[in-house]
């Protein structure tokens, strides 16, 4: 077989030499770097362990450092590299990024920064500080210094308030709001069932008291009203008699008067009894009845003239005044003795119903509002001090201030106040130390609110119909400063040319870079200011100011504002 491979004796020696060289080189190189640590057997270090380079790593590193420092990278080279503008720029940006990330990171509450083995001592320290704070506060409240400062504060604030007039408080918007509030309250109160019941009870009690009273009508009525009634009767007599005299020329009235005269004659004859038959033998009644119209025709002018005479009018007026005087001297019950109970009860119900309707009428509300407005107009220019001085005894304001100070001192130094202060301290300290997280956003939002926000964001991250943006711990000036810093940094790094900066460039570096500018800004609470909100973004936004407070702002008002917005012409800075 070997005879068939005549070249084999020539191939084996180089292959064998190559194998031996590979193995020896592998072992030599391996022994240079391995093992990294010495091997020990029975406490004795084996030779050639560790490898040559690990065993000489200190000396080798020193030699390499000296070589690099002397020949490859000198101190001057490093200094020159550090002083280059590009390196300084990159170093500054890296520091700003790292520092910003550190400052913006979310931290836990204060107690999470305390090691576990110090937690008990930390809580004891917090409890001790709370107790000391309570003693300091209660001690200060019990001091003469606090009393002096409190009374001075009450006097100063009271004098400042008393020096103002009502008009300084009631701006047009507040006055309109007050009127609206009074209108609603009066309408609600007057139309309530309680008010109706109260009016009915009052009217019923007054009527019952009048019916049972023995007082004369004159005593029940105002004296001035009685005199006015008597004078009015006297004034009405002449025109009344004039109108009666004119009726005598009316055919219809004469016919009715003749019929009444006939009825009167018949009633007279009936009252005579048996004498009526005797009298009828001497008098023809039919002729008498037939002559009545003629008598009225002849006597009408005379009667009318007699009624127009001053003496007749004075006599009639005197008679009526005498009759009215007699009526006024009688009690009301005397007039109702013969009246049926049903009519009296019906009259009482009618008076009650009419009284309730009058009280609940819009006219009554407007009347009360008018009285209130008149009262405000009379006193709006006067100071509170002058108003109080008219209604308080001498030195009344000073006495009120002293009494107010006494009551506040009594309350501040009471056991209930100490318990309330301790509870408040515990709640605030627990919130500050154990519940409130640290960090920029956490300084503004409690932990539960942050958690709710994160949960809401996670829950609605795939919604697409509506986008809600919350401005938390936001200020437009800070946003603009941040934008200017970013653009300036890019300009320094030659990432953008100053001439290339446009409005679009600024908008792209704001928090709202992915959000369109708002079309409509609604300012609640009647405040006429922007309040450092979206100063750049609302340049061309339509603004609506409503006096409604934010908690009361609802759907109906929002829809009305949208309707008003639809009627506006958007000009975007054009004339």
C-alpha positions, 0 to 999 in steps of 0.5 A: 500500500505504501508503494502506492504513496511514494510522496508520503515520506516527504509529506509527514515530516513537515506536517508533524513539524507544523503540529508540534509548532502549533501545540507549542505556540498554543501552550506558550501563548496560553501560559502568557495570559493564563491562568489569571490567578495562582493555582495552589496545591496543599497550600503551595503555589504551583510554578508558572501560575498565574501567567506571565502577563497577569503576574507582571500586570502592575509592572507592565501597566506602569511601563505602558503608561510611561511609554504612552505618556512619554511618546504617544500621548503627552500632557500637552496633547491632552490639554490641547484636546480638552481646550478645543471648542468642539470638545467643550461643547460636547462636554457641556451638552453631555453634562446638561443632558445628564444633569437634566435627566437627574433633576427631572427623574421621579423620586419617591417620598422622603422616607424612602430615602432613609435606609431600612435600619434607620426607619424606626429612628426616623419615625421617632424623629418625625413624631418628636418634631411634630410634638415640638412644633405643637408646643411652639404653636400653642405657646405662641398662641398663649403669649401676650405677643400673639394677643397684641399682634392679633388685636392690631391685625383686627383693628388694621384690617377692620379699619381698612374694611370700614373705610371702604364703601359698598360700591367698591365691592359691587362691581358691575359684574358682581352687582349683576350676579347679586341681582340674579342671585336675589331674584332666584332666591326670592322666586324660590322662597316666595313660590315655596309651599312653606311660604304659601302655608305661612301666608294662609295661616297669617291671613286666617289668624288675622281674620279670626282675630278680627271676627272675634274682636269687639273693637270698632272698625275705627280702631282697626283702621289707621287714623289717617285712613279713616279721615281719608275715607270720610273726606272721600265720601264728602267729595264723591257726593256732588258728582254722584248726585249730578249723575243721579239727576242725569239719570232722570232723563233716561227713559229706561231709568224712569221706567225702572223708577216707576216700577219701583214706585208701584212696588213701593205703593203695593208694599205700603197697601199690604202693610195696612191690612184691612184698611187697604180695602177701605182705602181702595174704595176712595183711590183708583190705584190704576190711575195712580200707577198710570200717572207715575210716568207723567209725574216723573216727566214733570218732576224730573227737571225739578228733582234734577235741579234740586239735586244740583243745589249746594244745600242739598249736596251738603245735607246728603254729604252730612247724612252719609258722613253721619251714617259712616261714622255710626258704621265705624263705631260698630265692631266688624262682628256686628256686620257678619252676624246675619251672614251665612257661615258658608259665605264667611268661610268662602270669603276667608278662602278667597282672601287667603288665595288672593293673598298667596297669589299676590305674594307669589306674583312676579310683581312682588319679586320685582317690588322687593328687588326694587326696594333692595336696589333703592336701598343700595343706591342710597347707601352705596357711596357711604363707608361702612363705618358711617353706616355702622355708626348710625345703627350702633351705640357710641364706641360700638365699632371699638367694642365690636373689635374688642369682642371679636379679638376676645372670641378669637383668642378664646377659640385659639387657646381652647382645647379643641383648637389644640386638638385641631392643630395637632391633627393638622400638623400630623396630616401635613407632616405625614403628607410631606414625609410619607405620602408626597413624592419628590421631583418636579411633577410630584411637587404639584401632584399628590401620589394618588393623582399621579397614579390616576393620571398614569392609569388613565393615560395607559387606559386611553393610549389607543383612543383616537376620537378625541385628544385631551391635553393637561397643562400640569406645572406649566408656565408659558414663559418657562416653555419659551425659555426652554425653546430658546435654549434648544434653538441656541444650542443647535445654532452653536452646534451649526445644526441650524443657521440663525437666518433659517429660524422661522415661526415654524422652527419655534413652534417645533420646539414647544411642548405643543409641537404635535398639537395644532394652535387653539382656535378658541380660548375660554376664560372663566371666572370673569378674569381679564388676563391670560395668566401665562398660558400658551402665550405663543400658541394663542396669537390668533385664537378667539377669546371668550370671557365668562363670569361663570366659575370653572366648577360651575361651567357646564355643557349648556354654556359651552354650546352657547359659546360655540354658537357665538364662535361660529358667528365670528370672522377669523382674520388671523391678523388681517385688517 
